[in-house]
Amino acid sequence: MSQPRINTRLRSARIAAGYHSQQALADALGVGVRQVRRWESSTPPWPHPDLQAALSRFLGQNMEELGFTPPPGRDVGGQQPRSALDTAGKGLATVPVRSVATMQPASVGADFAAVTRAHRSLYWSVAPTVLYPTVIGHAEIGCVLLTETAGLTRQSVARSLSESWLLAGRIQFFDLRESDTADETWLRGLQAAREAEDHLLGAATLAHMAFVPGWEGRRDEAAQRLVAARTYARRGAPPPLLLAWLDAVEAECATRAGHTRTALHLINHGETVLATGNGQPVPEWFDWFSAPRLVAFKGNTQLRAGHLPQARATLSAALDQLPDAEAKQRSVVLGDLAAVEAAAGMPEAACQYAIQALDQLERTWYATGMDRVREVRQALVAHQHEECVRGLDERLYDWSTTVSALAR
């Protein structure tokens, strides 16, 4: 028996947009599955105007391209615009719906996400100057793909694109010390999170954006961004670990503004959140925070508050708890331990920790870790003629460290 003729254009557009069944598209449109079946028949009825707009929005093509023929005297009404990130990644732009010839298949969402995951994993071991151009190039591809996808496929691309911009901003801020550029990059990530309708990604991006004014002591501006981050987090059923991280971010911003008592209260709240949490899993992209890192945040705050015995004990515990794979964070904790000993008037112990941090940085570069070591050396000016400090200088300014630091 011959197969019944169908509206192959609509069916192909549906599948490319990630709606793998007629029921899935019906659910997205809020109509019955029989309606979708009629549209995919060989003689599809002309949709109601509001459904025309919805079909164009979800499938990324106009009525003619979806296989519909307007009744006599009726016009297709032109192309329906939709918002997408422009190909330069500079913000939102209105672009026309693409024709079926330029629409990407549904598989592009998974393919693009796989590369995003690989970059996220490589961040912890690959030199930032090597990885960064690749991440930016990948994000630019994602901006193009947004104009060539629709529906669930487009939402998937937007989510991965937001993750890529988030990673690019982290490299710029924490590894390359390009704060202003990172702020712009994270804004692009926020726009992509909006396209994906992913509130937790939006919360994470906004909290990262709080670091920019927070590290410069502009606490009010940082607080505004954190309020927005917490608001977005509440919309997305946040796991306890993410809420604890928001406390840690706010605590760091408060610490840098000199409000260490407030910071310690925030960290204590984060500890309570983790202790009473329900073990809810975290999103795959949330890979930069853990319970030991919260301990490290607390130790740094205690150090800056002048609570040296407590800071020494807390940071030592954090170092013991951190996995060896978290090389970047280990260099930061070692630097903070060195700072504790320098503040306690123990230059030899300070230099020993600082050299351990430099050993770690030689294996895995991290600008934030190097900043900690330089702060320690500045704190040891009064002891700079002692043999241990001269030994630190020899290590700090040897050929490999100096060239690496300047090159990055």
PEMORA-V558872 format. One record per backbone hydrogen bond with DSSP energy under -1.0 kcal/mol. NH is the residue of the N-H (numbers start at 0). CO is the residue of the C=O. Records with the same first field share a line. If there is no record, write none. Layout:
NH->CO  CO
This chain:
6->39
7->5
10->6
11->7
12->8
13->9
14->10
15->11
16->12
17->14
18->13
19->17
24->20
25->21
26->22
27->23
28->24
29->25
30->25
35->31
36->32
37->33
38->34
39->35
40->37
51->47
52->48
53->49
54->50
55->51
56->52
57->53
58->54
59->55
65->61
66->63
67->62
73->70
81->94
83->92
85->90
88->85
92->83
94->81
101->98
103->147
107->104
108->105
110->106
111->107
112->108
113->109
114->110
115->111
116->112
117->113
118->114
119->115
120->116
121->117
122->118
123->120
124->121
125->121
129->126
130->126
131->127
134->130
135->131
136->132
137->133
138->134
139->135
140->136
141->137
142->138
143->139
144->140
145->141
146->143
147->144
151->16
152->16
153->149
154->150
155->151
156->152
157->153
158->154
159->155
160->156
161->157
162->158
163->159
164->160
165->161
166->162
167->163
168->164
169->165
170->166
171->167
172->168
173->169
174->170
175->170
177->171
181->177
182->178
183->179
184->180
185->181
186->182
187->183
188->184
189->185
190->186
191->187
192->188
193->189
194->190
195->191
197->192
201->197
202->198
203->199
204->200
205->201
206->202
207->203
208->204
209->205
210->207
213->209
214->210
216->213
217->212
218->216
221->217
222->218
223->219
224->220
225->221
226->222
227->223
228->224
229->225
230->226
231->227
232->228
233->229
235->232
242->238
243->239
244->240
245->241
246->242
247->243
248->244
249->245
250->246
251->247
252->248
253->249
254->250
255->251
257->254
258->253
262->258
263->259
264->260
265->261
266->262
267->263
268->264
269->265
270->266
271->267
272->268
273->269
274->270
275->271
285->282
286->284
293->289
294->290
295->291
296->292
297->293
298->294
299->295
300->296
301->297
302->298
303->299
304->300
305->302
306->301
307->305
310->306
311->307
312->308
313->309
314->310
315->311
316->312
317->313
318->314
319->315
320->316
321->317
325->322
326->324
329->325
330->326
331->327
332->328
333->329
334->330
335->331
336->332
337->333
338->334
339->335
340->336
341->337
342->338
343->339
344->341
345->340
349->345
350->346
351->347
352->348
353->349
354->350
355->351
356->352
357->353
358->354
359->355
360->356
361->357
362->358
363->359
367->173
369->365
370->366
371->367
372->368
373->369
374->370
375->371
376->372
377->373
378->374
380->377
382->379
383->380
385->382
389->385
390->386
391->387
392->388
393->389
394->390
395->391
396->392
401->397
402->398
403->399
404->400
405->401
406->402
407->403
